[in-house]
Amino acid sequence: MEDVKISIASVTQLFGYENAKTHQCKVLEEIIRGNDVLLCSPTGSGKSFCYSALPFVLEHLSTGIAAPTCNIVLVITPLLSLMQEQTKSLNQKKLNATYIGKTGDDNDLRSGKFNIVFSSPETVLTTHRQMLLSNPYQKSVKAVFVDESHCIEKWGHTVGGESVPFREHYARIGELRSILPMSVPMIALTATASKKTRATIINDLHMKVPVLVDLGVNKPNIRYTVIKTKQGFRDVDALFSIFVPIIEELKIKKIEASRTIVFCRRRSHCRDLYEMFMTALGVEAYDATCKHVDDRGRFVAMFQQGTDVDVKESVMSSFADPNGVIRVLFSTIAFGMGMDVKGLQTVIHLGPPADLDDYLQETGRAGRDSLKQSFAILLKYSHSTSRTSESMKEYISGNKCRRKTLMINSFLLLYLLILKKKSFYDPKFNRNASFFNRFFLYYK
């Protein structure tokens, strides 16, 4: 595989990086071997590099030149906003990417002229199913990536007594096996997945003895805290008392204030907090040095399903920049999966999410800078756990180390595999001598 390593190194430099990460190289090598792969790695670890680089690596292996190619990589992703953001980012890097449904791209899309094609499972399995059977796609699709693959378990199957799945096509992504040549490998990407979720991913994607590349989810620089209160937060005064320190920090530090996301279970909390901060800050809610006297110059923002598209774009743009103007964001789960979040130091949950997978996914937005202390704070209020999993309830009420509870839930399968299978340990991450450290497991 020495020639593969050389090709990966050449493409990595083309992308402007000095070296590819060990897990990125491993994923690319296994794809070239024709193997299915399940990659579990934290937010910000560079999962997208794998599908961005693959067409170029294959071309370099074939011709010795790392250049745009006729190779196609299909990427299944859950949200239109993610497709738009990823396409824009890749296009800015001069990479030939699009998403199914983008205005003006349909003819070139059907002709197979894009190297990276994003789609929802619904679209690719219905309106564009026939396109995959066409000659350009039968010849040129080299891999299928399923980003945010934990959605297969959460959205493709019934949960909590529901009669139908939220998005049933997620459980049908494996049908792509019968549409594309059987030799096309399937790669599942996720930041976190419990043992049950991993088993569902492997089963539903019909993965053929997949290679597991697992970096774990432990971020030693994130401090986990649960604050319990009997308040129901039905009035603004109760909310205000909790968030006064953040308001005061914004008044003093302004653009230098630490970046915080507050995830709210209720849209009313999201709205109330935003209005409370704007009222308390007044003119100090705006960056005096910013040329825009509108939402683009505010230190505080709100992001939920009904938020205006232009405002959403402004928020996503700000968070993609570690020095972006927005310092505090109040959001529902609409701002979560796959978002490019930089410089985030604190994640606050006003009420717990449904399960620990969701909690790890959302808190994982923080802690990208391993040298800075970050915080994950969960505010448990009256009746806020009525629709949460047993593992989430245990995390909140338990008297054990919270990090240990999180990691045991996520790593039980990993631990069992370590006992039974060959493993490779990367000493670079040796911060805690336990199985919660980051491992790569390859099982055949």
C-alpha positions, 0 to 999 in steps of 0.5 A: 500500500506504499503507492496509496500512501504516496497518493494520499500525501500528494492529495493532502498537500493539494488540499493545503494540509501538511499531513493527513491524520492517521484515521483519515489515511486508514479510511482511504486505504480501506476504501481502496481495498474495497472494504466497507468502513464505519468511522466513529470520530469526534466533531472536528476530527476531519471526517469530510476530508475522506470523501473530499479527497477520495476522487483525487487519491484514486486519480493519482493512483491511476495517472500519477496526477492529483487533479479533478477526475471522472470519479464520483463519490455519493454522500448521503446527508440528512439536511439541506442546510448541510448540503448547501454548506458543504457544497459551498465550502468545497466549491470555494476550494475549487472542488467540483461538488453539488447537491441534488436539487441545486438550481442550474446543475441538473444537466451536469449532474445527470451527465456525471460531471461532479466529483462529489454529489450530496443527497438526502436518502429520500431524493436519491432513492426516489426521484433520482434513483434512475439516475444512479442506473445510468451509465455515468454513475454505474461506471464512475461511482467509487464509494457511498458515504453516509454522513451523520449515520446515527440518523439511520437508527434515530430516524429510520426506525420507530422510537418511543411508541411511534407508529411510523419512523420519522424518516423511513428512507433512512432505514432503506439506504442499503437499497443502494447496494442493489442499484450500484455495482456490488463492488462500491464500498459503503462508508458510515460516518458519525461522531457518536454511536452507541453499540445498538446504533452501530449494530443498526448502521451495519445491518441496515447498510448491509455492510460486508464485514466492515472495518471499524475505525473508532477514535472515541468521543472523549474530549479531556478538555471538556468539563461535564456538569449537571445543575439541578433546579426545581424551577420549571422556567415558566417565567423569564425571571427564573431564566434570567437568574441563571444566565446573568453571568453570561450577560455580564461577560458580554457587557465587559468583554464584548467580541472577546467574550467566550463563545456559547451555545444554549440548546433549548428543548422548547422554542419558547425558551429559545425566544424568551432567552434571546429577547431577555439578552437583547433587552438586558444588553440594549445597544451593547448587544451590537459590535460597535466596530462592525459595519453592519447595523443589523443581525450580522453585528449582534453578539447574540443570535437565535436559530430554530426551524422558523428562523429566516433563511438569511439569518440562518446563513449569517449565523452559520457563517459567523460560527464557521469563523472562530472570531465571528461576531456572534458570541451567544447562540440560543438554538433548538436542535436545528443547529446541530448536526454537521454544522461547522462550529469553531471557537466554541467554549461552552455548551449549555443544555436547558433541559436534557436531550432525548438520549446520550448519543444526542448529548455527546453529539451536541456537546462535541461542538465544543472542545476543538482546541485541546489546549483550552478548557471547555464546558458542557453544562446541563440544566435539569429543571422540573419535568424535563426528563419525562421523554428521555432515555434511561441512560440519560436519566442515569447520567443526570441522577447518578453520583458517579463521574459523569465523564465515566458514565458517558464513555461507558455508554458509548464505549461498551462495544468498543471495550468488548472488542478491545478484549477480543480483537487486535487493536492499535493504540495511538499514544499521542492521546495518552491523557488518561490511562483507561480504555476511554482513550482513543483506539482504532479497531480493525476487525475482519 
